């Protein structure tokens, strides 16, 4: 075996695992890795904050399905990554964070920027490890990729003491390859039982969660739904897994991101087949209402997810794609014929229970913004959005037709996610149109990452819904009969976000009339293409507009006039 620098072996592993882009910030304790990355073919983007690096890796991973990579030095670099690790863990996104570390022989002396990042990261990773022996390095990295991809995907962290990085090891990359990842397949008996339940139900519903996206199973979902004649609803993380213009689309049920007609359809269902869904509390709301008298089949790749929120009538451990393959095969042998009355009923609910979006009001009402987005952008555009009223409105009104094209940090909901995530998406799909839907408050959290996009010519559009409020918290405060410390307006126009864009070498425009939205989106698209930099369309919406929400599927409060 030849002797090579240990970090060269690590970089060879990264390349062979399909990593072509990394996001990070070099520092003294990680320089041997950076030295090995030179001329490796891996493009590196210098971030302005390590949290931004993790969210860029996150957006890249959600788009490619591969493991995203974020790199930082010792001490605060690792602690800055914790929010991104938590976000990836919560949404089952495979990313690898690599941190530098002080000399392993000096860790007990409280050396400069020496922190036990492994112990800090363990609660928000699938695996966190410090490498103490240089000979282990390539094997540890191989195992990290395997763990990140296996079962329920998620984040891993590898901590590298500087003295370990500097060593040479015996390694031959020409005979090395990724470790195999096994796929959980379902018990045939349980597939048959699930099919029995589906065929016996009068009003069955398939609930497609994020596991359908992660399992690249959208095509098989459509095949199964059409074969069985069963309508398909989606969770927020499953948005885009089923075409929203399909006759079997049953919308999104929930107590926040939902449609009125989808909630009504869910409540009429007598059986729910949940695929890769966690039954998150902002989807289910009150569990007594959610469960009702209907039966549940829960399919998940992670065994411990079954029964975590409530016990299903039938639990099945499986990759969603493998389950759908088995279900399609079993159903094909029985040639099922489904009465079309139930899909027709859902169509009637969709027609009779819409929400208005055609408002002409000034200040602009939020639903009008999403009407313009739906009409302007094609089905191939990629969208990212984070947390707040703007994201809830997006979930309620914005349409998505393809998997991985609608991305939201659903469970952790970190403010500031959109800009770095959009950078990651655009680097994964350079030719794609990428759009971030942001709030004025979230925009400020990681706004410095605009400099990364400008430096590396990463062009995308940001659509800001600006109410100069912490809007979701203002609405939540109404239950406490207060409006306290949520108003962020000051001076005449508050923060001039267009000037913020210009300070980073980017551009933007402010919109105050609904009739200006379309022309501003047209301008932003052309400007992003011309400059290869982010472009902002800042839309001033009514300051105290509320999004429909409630505590249970049958008691969502509507704050706007109902359509029809």
Buried (B, 14 or more C-beta within 10 A) or exposed (E): EEEBBBBBBBBBBBBBBEBBBBBBBBBEBBBBBBBBBEEBEBEBBEBBBBBBBBBBBBBBBBBBBBBBBBBBBBBBBBBBBBBBBBBBBBBBBBBBBBBBBBBBEBBEEEBEBBBEBBEBBBEBBBBBBBBEEBBBBBBBBBBBBBBBBBBBBBBBBBBBBBBBBBBBBEBEBEEBEEBEEEEBBBEEEBBBBBBEBBBEBEBBBBBBBBBBBBBBBBEBBBBBBEBBBBBBBBBBBBBBBBBBEBEBBBBBBBBBBBBBBBBBBBBBBBBBBBBBBBBBBBBBBBEEBBBBEBBBBBBBBBEEBBEEBEEBBBBBBBBBBBBBBBBBEBBEEEEBEBEEEBBEBBBEBBEEBBBBBEBEEEBBBBBBBBBBBBEBBEEEBBBBBBBBBBBBBBBBBBBBBBBBBBBBBBBBBBBBBBBBBBBBBBBBBEEBBBBBBBBBBBBBBBBBBBBBBBBBEBBBBBBBBBBBBBBBBBBEBEEEEEEEEBBBBEEEEBBBBBEBBEEBBBBBBBBEEBEBBEEBBEBBBEBBEEBBBBBBBBBBBBBBBBBBBBEBBBEBEBEBEEEE
